[in-house]
Amino acid sequence: MTSQGVRLWAQRFHCDRCTADRDDHRSHGTLTLVRRWYSLPDSYPGRMPKADALAILIKGKTDSQRLALWEQSPFAA
C-alpha cells in the first residue's frame, strides 16, 4: 500500500470475543505506526468504566504497564 509516497504495510487484528477489528498501518522502513482505526460491530457495548477496561488489558504485567495500555485503549471512557 502506498500513501502520500510512503510505503505502508497493513495488519488486521480480530477479536473473537467481541468481533471488533483493529487495522494498523505502519511505515515500511521503520515500522512506525502511521494510522490505527477500529471497526466495531453494531452490538458493541459503549465505553466501559476504567476498572473494567483495566481488567481486560491483561497484556500488562504491572499496574503501570496496564495503565499505559489503558491510555491507548478504545475502551477508555
PyMOL commands that set and color helices and strands:
alter all, ss='L'
color gray80, all
select helices_A, chain A and resi 50-56+63-71
alter helices_A, ss='H'
color red, helices_A
select strands_A, chain A and resi 2-3+6-14+21-27+33-39
alter strands_A, ss='S'
color yellow, strands_A
deselect
rebuild
show_as cartoon
